[in-house]
Amino acid sequence: MSPNFLGVPLAAIAIALPWILFPTPTTRWTNNRLLSLQNWFINRFTQQLLLPVNMEGHKWAALLTSLMIFLITLNMLGLLPYTFTPTTQLSINLGLATPLWLATVIIGMRNQPTHALGHLLPEGTPAPLIPVLIIIETISLFIRPLALGVRLTANLTAGHLLIQLIATASFVLLSMMPAVAITVTEVLFLLTLLEVAVAMIQA
């Protein structure tokens, strides 16, 4: 469950905070360094995301880019000490995953029903296996948002637990075995770098 602070659930604060941190566009002719970096990242991400997609799919750019930036900010802020990461809550991940997954399935069925239904049966399947494969592919289609939501939750939670355990170990070992504590602290630093990468990849 989300912890509370002065009666306010920390999940609500953690979800609202990223939008406050983003720099607002300037009215001047030139942008500052932070705005330029943000604009460059958004442009590069949108370009990479929509490069293989036809022009009709470009209307999803605003939704997908803002979702990516939102998730990456939540995940990165969650690595700071004494912060709450909403994306470690399965309910929030499924709340984001299910409507988007449902939208892709419905739009796929409406716009390209042949292609959408064709994914349920791989090409060259033997005739006796056709009913079984259709059932398996349908189950895998419906289980996808759950699997992706659980994966995001598990990866972030496992990373946070590892950081907590190794930090506690280095603190306890500092007075008893300083050399081992220094080695454990180096491992903690490397693990933190790995967790930054995981936070970005999972977003």
PALUMRO-47305 format. One record per residue (C-alpha): residue in one letter; x, y, z. Coordinates in steps of 0.2 Angstrom, whole numbers. Example, Ala and Ser with C-alpha at 12.3 -4.5 7.8 and 13.67 -1.06 7.14 Angstrom:
2
SITE   type       u       v       w
SITE      A      62     -22      39
SITE      S      68      -5      36
//
This chain:
203
SITE   type       u       v       w
SITE      M       0       0       0
SITE      S       5      18      -3
SITE      P      12      26      13
SITE      N       4      41      20
SITE      F      12      58      26
SITE      L       0      70      36
SITE      G     -15      60      29
SITE      V      -9      63      11
SITE      P      -5      47       1
SITE      L      13      48      -6
SITE      A       7      40     -22
SITE      A      -3      56     -26
SITE      I      12      67     -22
SITE      A      24      56     -32
SITE      I      13      56     -47
SITE      A      10      75     -47
SITE      L      28      80     -44
SITE      P      36      76     -61
SITE      W      24      88     -70
SITE      I      30     102     -58
SITE      L      48      99     -61
SITE      F      47     101     -80
SITE      P      54     118     -86
SITE      T      41     129     -94
SITE      P      44     135    -112
SITE      T      52     152    -113
SITE      T      45     167    -122
SITE      R      63     173    -127
SITE      W      71     169    -144
SITE      T      84     157    -137
SITE      N      81     143    -124
SITE      N      92     139    -109
SITE      R     102     123    -108
SITE      L      89     113     -98
SITE      L      75     117    -111
SITE      S      87     114    -126
SITE      L      92      97    -118
SITE      Q      73      92    -115
SITE      N      68      97    -132
SITE      W      82      88    -140
SITE      F      78      72    -130
SITE      I      59      73    -134
SITE      N      63      76    -153
SITE      R      75      61    -153
SITE      F      63      50    -144
SITE      T      48      54    -155
SITE      Q      59      52    -171
SITE      Q      65      35    -165
SITE      L      48      29    -160
SITE      L      38      35    -175
SITE      L      51      32    -189
SITE      P      44      15    -194
SITE      V      26      20    -192
SITE      N      16      27    -206
SITE      M       9      45    -206
SITE      E      -8      39    -198
SITE      G       1      33    -183
SITE      H       9      49    -179
SITE      K      -6      56    -170
SITE      W      -1      45    -156
SITE      A      16      54    -154
SITE      A      10      66    -140
SITE      L       2      52    -129
SITE      L      17      40    -131
SITE      T      30      53    -128
SITE      S      22      61    -113
SITE      L      19      44    -106
SITE      M      37      39    -108
SITE      I      44      55    -100
SITE      F      31      53     -86
SITE      L      37      35     -82
SITE      I      55      39     -84
SITE      T      54      54     -72
SITE      L      44      43     -59
SITE      N      57      29     -60
SITE      M      72      41     -59
SITE      L      65      51     -44
SITE      G      61      34     -35
SITE      L      80      31     -34
SITE      L      82      46     -23
SITE      P      83      42      -4
SITE      Y      67      43       6
SITE      T      56      44     -10
SITE      F      41      34     -15
SITE      T      40      26     -32
SITE      P      23      24     -39
SITE      T      28      12     -53
SITE      T      32      -1     -39
SITE      Q      14      -2     -36
SITE      L       5     -15     -48
SITE      S     -11      -6     -47
SITE      I      -4      10     -55
SITE      N       6       0     -68
SITE      L     -10     -10     -73
SITE      G     -20       6     -73
SITE      L      -8      13     -86
SITE      A      -6      -3     -96
SITE      T     -24      -9     -98
SITE      P     -32       6    -106
SITE      L     -17       8    -118
SITE      W     -17     -11    -123
SITE      L     -36     -11    -125
SITE      A     -34       4    -136
SITE      T     -21      -4    -147
SITE      V     -32     -20    -149
SITE      I     -48     -11    -153
SITE      I     -40       1    -165
SITE      G     -31     -14    -173
SITE      M     -47     -24    -175
SITE      R     -56      -8    -182
SITE      N     -43      -2    -194
SITE      Q     -34     -18    -200
SITE      P     -45     -33    -194
SITE      T     -36     -46    -206
SITE      H     -19     -41    -199
SITE      A     -25     -41    -181
SITE      L     -33     -58    -182
SITE      G     -19     -65    -193
SITE      H      -7     -63    -177
SITE      L     -18     -76    -168
SITE      L     -12     -90    -181
SITE      P       6     -91    -186
SITE      E       9     -95    -205
SITE      G      12    -113    -210
SITE      T       3    -120    -194
SITE      P      -2    -139    -196
SITE      A     -21    -141    -197
SITE      P     -23    -151    -181
SITE      L     -14    -138    -171
SITE      I     -24    -123    -177
SITE      P     -38    -123    -163
SITE      V     -25    -125    -150
SITE      L     -14    -111    -156
SITE      I     -28     -99    -158
SITE      I     -33    -102    -140
SITE      I     -15    -100    -134
SITE      E     -12     -84    -144
SITE      T     -28     -77    -138
SITE      I     -23     -80    -120
SITE      S      -6     -73    -123
SITE      L     -14     -57    -131
SITE      F     -25     -55    -115
SITE      I     -11     -58    -103
SITE      R       1     -46    -111
SITE      P      -4     -30    -100
SITE      L      -3     -41     -84
SITE      A      14     -48     -89
SITE      L      22     -31     -93
SITE      G      14     -23     -78
SITE      V      21     -37     -67
SITE      R      38     -36     -75
SITE      L      40     -17     -72
SITE      T      34     -19     -54
SITE      A      46     -33     -51
SITE      N      61     -26     -59
SITE      L      60      -9     -50
SITE      T      55     -17     -33
SITE      A      70     -30     -34
SITE      G      82     -16     -38
SITE      H      76      -5     -24
SITE      L      77     -20     -12
SITE      L      95     -24     -18
SITE      I     101      -6     -15
SITE      Q      93      -6       2
SITE      L     101     -23       7
SITE      I     118     -18       1
SITE      A     118      -1       9
SITE      T     113      -9      26
SITE      A     127     -22      24
SITE      S     140      -8      20
SITE      F     134       2      35
SITE      V     135     -13      47
SITE      L     152     -19      41
SITE      L     160      -1      42
SITE      S     164      -3      60
SITE      M     169     -22      59
SITE      M     177     -24      42
SITE      P     181      -7      34
SITE      A     190     -15      19
SITE      V     174     -26      15
SITE      A     163     -11      18
SITE      I     172      -1       5
SITE      T     171     -15      -7
SITE      V     152     -17      -4
SITE      T     150       2      -6
SITE      E     159       1     -23
SITE      V     146     -13     -28
SITE      L     132      -2     -22
SITE      F     138      12     -33
SITE      L     139       0     -48
SITE      L     122      -6     -44
SITE      T     115      11     -43
SITE      L     121      15     -60
SITE      L     113      -1     -66
SITE      E      97       4     -58
SITE      V      97      21     -67
SITE      A      99      11     -83
SITE      V      84      -1     -78
SITE      A      73      14     -73
SITE      M      76      21     -91
SITE      I      74       4    -100
SITE      Q      58      -1     -90
SITE      A      50      16     -94
//
